[in-house]
Amino acid sequence: MQHRIAIARFAYGSRVHASLVDWFTDAWLWLHGDPHVAGLARFTIDLCPTDAARNLAVKQARQLGCQWLLMLDDDMTFDAYASAGAPKFLEVAWPFAVRHYDQGPCVIAAPYCGPAGDRTNRFTQEDVYVGEFNSPYSAESAPEVDYNLQPVPRVKAAELTGIREQAYLPTGLSLWDLRAFDRIKTPWFAYEYADEACTEKVSTEDTVCTRNLALAGVPLYCAWDCWAIHWKQTPIGRPQPLKPSDVAKTIRANLGV
């Protein structure tokens, strides 16, 4: 089977990071030459709020008769570590998506981190924008079902490789089987709030959508070798594995011993 892919670029203020232009060109040419691709469509969305922009992207991709939607955010550097030997996202995600198609819809995304916030707080960190379900208690101490969602810990994410199923995904570089949106109600993307007046946001649109898809039986996959850099006030890269010996060496250097 051949597939049509829509590529949505989210360019707020009609501007994109320079690296996205080169990546998009390379991706277009690479996909155009793939035997499983019947056609490509592209469009740019400059719309706020973000949940409305993503809902519009799904709607437009469907209207164009596409089976897949590739989302590209404007504040990212994709395949950020390819020059160091890391595989490129599309070269990993697209063959996997094609093989998965007959099994049902799925979503595949590249991992990246978010800003740390107040760096004077020693407990703040750059959270990984990929999630997992966690059971905070053992079956012996709490036999009732009790789960929560949490970001994949940085120390764990630094060591993960391959394509793995997750509980929620980010959308900055993500590939969506459009059949997935038949599994959940509209609006597909929406913020969640702690209060009825919607003054305290507790979940962003990407977490809400992908979590709902996971609960509806749509598998979510993260391509852990294909890290992106997230451009905020500073570039936010991937976590680095730390060995006790590395930490000890740094401490000794700081103490001059």
N, C-alpha and C positions, 0 to 999 in steps of 0.2 A: 504493500500500500504506500502511496505517496501522500504527503501532508502539506497543507498550506500553513505558513507561520506568519503571524503578525508581530512586528517589532514596535513596541511603544516606548518612546523616549519621553521621560518626565523632565521638562526643562522649565523650571520656575523662573519667571522673568525672561523667558525665551533665551536663556543662556545655559550652556553646558560646560563641564570641565573639559579642558583641551584633550585630555587622554581619551575621553569618551568618543570623540570624533574619529580618531584613528581606530579604536576598537570596533566601532560600529562598521566602518568601512571594511575592515578585515573580516568581521563576522558575516556581513552581507555576501562577500565574495565566497567565503568558505561554505556557507549554507547553500548558495546558488549552485555550487558544484556538487552538492550531495545528491546521490541518486534517490534518496527517500523524500526529497523536497520537491513538491509540485509547483510551488510558487511562494513568493514573499510579498508582504505588504508592510508599509511603514507609516507611522504617523507620530506627531509630537503633541504632547498635552501640556498646556500651561494653564493650570487650574488649581485653585485652592477652595476648600481644604483637601488634604491629601486623599482622604477616603473617597471623596467625590471623583477625584482624578482617576483613581484606580478602578472604580466602578465604571467610569466612562470608557476606560481602556478595554475592559471586558466586553462592554456593549459594542464598541466599534469593531473589535476583532471578530465578534460573532457576525456582525452585519457584513463584514468583508468575506464571509464564508471560510474562515480559517479554523483549523483544528487546534492550533497552539498559539499561545501568547508569550512572547519574550519581553519581560519588563526590564528597563534600564533606567536607573536613577541618575540624576545629573551631578550628584556630589560624590562620585565614586571613581576609583581607579580599579578596573577589572583585571583579572589575571596578574595581580600585582607582583607575584613572585615567580612568574614564568621564566624570567631571565636567569633565575637561580635553579631552574630545572623542574619547577612545579608544572603539572599539566594544565592546559587551558580549559576553561569551563565548558565551552560548547563541544570540544572534542571529547569530553567526559560525559556531559549531560545529554547531548542529542542522541548518540547511539544507545544510551541507556533508556531514554524516552521511547525510542522506536521499538526496542525490544519489549518494553513494558506495555505498549499500547493495547495489545489484545487482552491483557489482564485487567484492564480498566484504567480510569484516570489516575494521574499522580501529579505531584508538583516537585520540582527539583530546584534548589537554590544554592548560591555560593555563600559561604559564611563571612561575616565581618562583625566588627565590634562597634559599640556606641561610646559617646563621650562620657567621661568620668564625673563631670559636675564639679563639685567643690573639692579641689585637690588639697586643701588644708585639712580635710577630714581624712584621717589615716585609713578609714574603712571604705572609702570610695574606691571605685575601680571602673575600668572600661569593660562593661558587661558584653559577653558574647550574645549576639542577637539571634541565637538558635536555642531552642528550648527542649526540655525533657520533662517527663512526668516523674515525680518523686513521691515516695511514701515515707513520711517522716517518722513512722513508728514500725516496730516489728509486728508480725502477725500475732505473736504471743502476748505482747503488751496491749495491743489495740486490734482485736479481731475484726472490728467493723472496718468497712472500706473507707480509706482516707487518703486522698491524693492531692498534690498541688503541682502547679507548673513552676518551673524555675529555669533560668538561663543555664546552659551547660557551663560548669565551672571552668574558669580559664586554664587551670592546671590540667584538666582533662582534655579540653579543646586543643591545647597545644600538641597533644600526642595523637589525636584522631586522624585517621586516613581513610581513603576510599569513600564509597557512597553508603550512608547509613540513614535509617529511618529515624525521624525526630518527631517531637510533639508540636512544635511550631517553628516557622521559618521567617527570615526577613525577605523583603521583596526587591531590594536594590538591584540584584542580578538574579532573576528567577524565570523559570520556564514552566508554563501552566498548560496542562491539558484542559481545554475549555469545557469538556464534559464534566469536570469536577464541580462546576458552578450549578449544575442541575441537582446536586446532592444537598445544597443548603439554600436557605431562604434569602431573599433580598432584604436589605442591602447586603451584598456580599462582604464589602469592606465597611467597617464602622468603628468609631471609638467607643470605649466603655468608660463609664463614669461611676464614681462612688456615691453620688447623690443625684436626686431627681432633677435638680437645677442644672446639672452638667457643669459644675464648676471645678471638679477634681477628677482629672483624667487618670485612669488606672490601667488601661490597655490601649495600645495603638492599633491602627486598622490592620496592619499585617499580622500581628499576633492574633487578633480576633478572628480574621478570616481563616488563617491556616489552622488554628486550633479547632474551629468549627468543622473544617474539612476533615481533620484527623478524627474527630469524634463521629463524623458521618461515614467513616470507613475509607476515606481517600488517603493513601499513604503519602507522607511528606519525606523527601529525601534531601540530605545535605551532601554536597560534593566537598568533602573536608580538605581535599588537597588544593582547592581552587580559591584561596582567600582573596578577598578584595580589600582595598584600603578605603576607609570612609572619611571623607573630607569634611571636617567641622572647623573649629577655630585652629586646630592642629590636625595633621593627618593621623588617623587611627589605624594601626596595622594589626597583625595577628598576635596572639599570645606567644610567648617564647617559653619552651621547657626550661625549668630551673632544677639543677642538681644541688644537693646539699653542699657539695664541694665548691660549686660556683658561688653560692651565697657566702660560704665561709671565706673564700678568697677575697670577695668584695669587702666583707666586714674587716678582715685583717688589713686590707689596703687602706680603708678609711681610718683605722686606728693606728696605722703606721707600724704594724708589727709583722 
